[in-house]
Each structure stands twice: as structure tokens, then as C-alpha cells.
Amino acid sequence: MEDGTRTASRVLGYRDLIRVPAGVPRSLRNVGDGEALFCVIIGAQKPQLPTYPATSPMHGVTRD
């Protein structure tokens, strides 16, 4: 958490996940000797999924 003057830090374990709301400054640091995996997901509008004609082999395939 950061409010302009204070900061907070967390030590994450194996397969831990954190969520930081948009607009909140953040930084990541790997303090271990091993490699770390960082996944950053940037929010965006839901993409338009393609539609296929009834004669297409892709017709009826969903992305659930």
C-alpha cells in the first residue's frame, strides 16, 4: 500500500498471487537466488470474438 508517504511490502511464497489496483504505483523485486516468474495483466476492454458462417469448421466453437 502506498499513500504518498508510506509503503508496504510482502514476501511471496511459491505460486502466490497479488492484485494491485490500477493507478497504484508498484514495483517488484526478486530477492532470491532462483529465477522468479512475474505475470503482469493489463486491463483492457473485452475483445470482440470472431463469428463464423455455418459452413465453417469453426462454427459453434466457443471460448469458455
Z-matrix of the N, CA and C atoms (Angstrom, degrees):
N
C 1 1.453
C 2 1.513 1 108.00
N 3 1.309 2 116.25 1 140.12
C 4 1.457 3 119.57 2 176.41
C 5 1.525 4 108.35 3 -139.85
N 6 1.314 5 115.86 4 128.96
C 7 1.464 6 119.92 5 179.43
C 8 1.527 7 111.55 6 -117.54
N 9 1.316 8 116.55 7 19.32
C 10 1.456 9 120.42 8 -178.54
C 11 1.514 10 112.11 9 106.13
N 12 1.315 11 117.50 10 -30.65
C 13 1.456 12 120.58 11 -179.80
C 14 1.521 13 112.02 12 -126.13
N 15 1.307 14 118.25 13 -24.57
C 16 1.467 15 121.42 14 -177.56
C 17 1.529 16 110.08 15 -110.98
N 18 1.302 17 115.00 16 150.13
C 19 1.460 18 120.36 17 174.21
C 20 1.519 19 108.56 18 -130.26
N 21 1.306 20 116.04 19 159.76
C 22 1.463 21 121.84 20 176.40
C 23 1.512 22 107.96 21 -131.51
N 24 1.306 23 117.16 22 149.75
C 25 1.458 24 120.82 23 177.93
C 26 1.522 25 109.33 24 -133.76
N 27 1.311 26 115.84 25 156.27
C 28 1.456 27 122.39 26 179.90
C 29 1.520 28 108.38 27 -135.56
N 30 1.307 29 116.76 28 142.48
C 31 1.454 30 122.14 29 171.18
C 32 1.520 31 106.11 30 -98.76
N 33 1.315 32 115.58 31 119.43
C 34 1.453 33 120.58 32 -176.87
C 35 1.514 34 110.54 33 -97.57
N 36 1.309 35 114.83 34 144.06
C 37 1.453 36 120.53 35 176.61
C 38 1.511 37 110.86 36 -95.30
N 39 1.312 38 115.11 37 -173.93
C 40 1.454 39 121.93 38 -179.49
C 41 1.525 40 109.83 39 -59.77
N 42 1.316 41 117.22 40 125.93
C 43 1.458 42 125.55 41 176.85
C 44 1.533 43 113.72 42 65.88
N 45 1.313 44 118.02 43 21.00
C 46 1.462 45 120.59 44 173.59
C 47 1.520 46 109.63 45 -73.97
N 48 1.306 47 115.64 46 154.23
C 49 1.458 48 121.66 47 -177.98
C 50 1.520 49 108.44 48 -135.91
N 51 1.318 50 116.49 49 136.80
C 52 1.458 51 120.55 50 175.18
C 53 1.513 52 108.70 51 -124.26
N 54 1.310 53 115.10 52 156.17
C 55 1.467 54 121.85 53 176.78
C 56 1.511 55 107.52 54 -126.44
N 57 1.323 56 114.84 55 127.76
C 58 1.464 57 120.71 56 178.14
C 59 1.521 58 107.13 57 -119.29
N 60 1.327 59 117.82 58 123.17
C 61 1.472 60 119.96 59 -178.91
C 62 1.526 61 112.04 60 -61.25
N 63 1.319 62 114.96 61 153.83
C 64 1.462 63 120.57 62 177.54
C 65 1.518 64 109.93 63 -60.23
N 66 1.315 65 116.21 64 143.42
C 67 1.454 66 121.28 65 177.65
C 68 1.514 67 114.16 66 89.03
N 69 1.328 68 118.17 67 -6.10
C 70 1.462 69 121.25 68 178.75
C 71 1.526 70 107.87 69 -96.74
N 72 1.337 71 117.89 70 121.85
C 73 1.459 72 119.49 71 179.00
C 74 1.526 73 110.41 72 -61.50
N 75 1.330 74 116.56 73 140.88
C 76 1.458 75 119.56 74 -178.82
C 77 1.525 76 109.46 75 -150.41
N 78 1.302 77 115.67 76 157.33
C 79 1.459 78 121.51 77 174.77
C 80 1.518 79 107.72 78 -146.86
N 81 1.323 80 115.53 79 155.63
C 82 1.457 81 121.55 80 -179.53
C 83 1.513 82 109.07 81 -125.87
N 84 1.318 83 115.58 82 143.88
C 85 1.453 84 120.25 83 178.87
C 86 1.524 85 108.46 84 -141.64
N 87 1.296 86 116.80 85 132.76
C 88 1.454 87 122.08 86 176.41
C 89 1.522 88 107.69 87 -96.80
N 90 1.324 89 117.39 88 110.87
C 91 1.459 90 120.88 89 -177.04
C 92 1.519 91 112.50 90 -94.27
N 93 1.318 92 117.91 91 -4.76
C 94 1.459 93 121.11 92 -178.92
C 95 1.516 94 112.78 93 -88.15
N 96 1.341 95 115.36 94 174.07
C 97 1.460 96 121.54 95 177.27
C 98 1.525 97 111.66 96 -83.72
N 99 1.349 98 116.63 97 -24.82
C 100 1.454 99 120.43 98 -178.39
C 101 1.515 100 112.05 99 -85.35
N 102 1.334 101 114.23 100 169.61
C 103 1.452 102 119.34 101 178.22
C 104 1.528 103 109.88 102 -73.34
N 105 1.307 104 116.02 103 151.56
C 106 1.455 105 121.63 104 178.34
C 107 1.521 106 108.70 105 -121.85
N 108 1.305 107 115.74 106 149.28
C 109 1.457 108 121.72 107 177.83
C 110 1.520 109 108.18 108 -107.46
N 111 1.329 110 116.34 109 120.63
C 112 1.451 111 121.46 110 177.11
C 113 1.516 112 108.00 111 -114.79
N 114 1.305 113 116.47 112 130.90
C 115 1.460 114 121.91 113 179.34
C 116 1.522 115 107.48 114 -119.09
N 117 1.308 116 116.54 115 121.07
C 118 1.454 117 121.46 116 179.90
C 119 1.522 118 107.53 117 -113.36
N 120 1.308 119 115.62 118 122.37
C 121 1.457 120 120.67 119 178.84
C 122 1.516 121 107.62 120 -111.89
N 123 1.310 122 116.06 121 120.40
C 124 1.454 123 121.17 122 -179.18
C 125 1.517 124 107.95 123 -100.36
N 126 1.315 125 116.35 124 125.56
C 127 1.456 126 120.73 125 -177.86
C 128 1.517 127 112.58 126 -67.36
N 129 1.297 128 115.24 127 143.23
C 130 1.455 129 122.06 128 177.57
C 131 1.523 130 107.80 129 -153.42
N 132 1.303 131 115.53 130 168.74
C 133 1.447 132 119.08 131 177.30
C 134 1.520 133 109.48 132 -65.12
N 135 1.319 134 116.09 133 153.31
C 136 1.454 135 120.73 134 178.20
C 137 1.530 136 108.64 135 -62.64
N 138 1.342 137 117.27 136 130.43
C 139 1.466 138 118.66 137 -178.26
C 140 1.522 139 111.56 138 -71.58
N 141 1.315 140 115.37 139 153.36
C 142 1.455 141 119.88 140 174.93
C 143 1.515 142 107.97 141 -78.94
N 144 1.316 143 115.86 142 125.25
C 145 1.456 144 120.32 143 179.55
C 146 1.515 145 109.50 144 -84.64
N 147 1.318 146 117.26 145 143.73
C 148 1.459 147 119.48 146 -178.63
C 149 1.524 148 111.78 147 -70.16
N 150 1.311 149 115.27 148 153.69
C 151 1.464 150 120.93 149 173.56
C 152 1.527 151 107.07 150 -114.88
N 153 1.314 152 115.22 151 149.60
C 154 1.462 153 120.68 152 -176.76
C 155 1.521 154 109.74 153 -124.59
N 156 1.344 155 117.26 154 146.42
C 157 1.466 156 120.05 155 176.99
C 158 1.539 157 110.07 156 -67.99
N 159 1.325 158 115.85 157 159.56
C 160 1.464 159 121.53 158 -176.94
C 161 1.526 160 112.09 159 -59.67
N 162 1.306 161 119.19 160 -22.91
C 163 1.466 162 121.96 161 -178.85
C 164 1.531 163 112.78 162 -84.45
N 165 1.322 164 117.69 163 -8.09
C 166 1.453 165 121.60 164 -177.44
C 167 1.531 166 111.07 165 -80.78
N 168 1.335 167 118.00 166 143.13
C 169 1.466 168 120.10 167 175.86
C 170 1.543 169 112.28 168 -64.35
N 171 1.326 170 116.83 169 -17.50
C 172 1.464 171 121.06 170 179.39
C 173 1.519 172 112.54 171 -87.40
N 174 1.322 173 117.89 172 -6.59
C 175 1.466 174 121.14 173 -178.69
C 176 1.529 175 109.73 174 -61.79
N 177 1.292 176 116.50 175 129.45
C 178 1.462 177 121.83 176 178.22
C 179 1.516 178 114.61 177 89.87
N 180 1.343 179 118.70 178 -7.59
C 181 1.451 180 121.79 179 177.81
C 182 1.523 181 108.24 180 -76.30
N 183 1.332 182 117.01 181 130.05
C 184 1.460 183 120.43 182 179.98
C 185 1.514 184 110.02 183 -114.67
N 186 1.309 185 116.03 184 162.50
C 187 1.469 186 121.89 185 179.07
C 188 1.512 187 109.72 186 -113.67
N 189 1.300 188 117.74 187 57.11
C 190 1.474 189 121.85 188 -178.63
C 191 1.479 190 112.42 189 -77.96
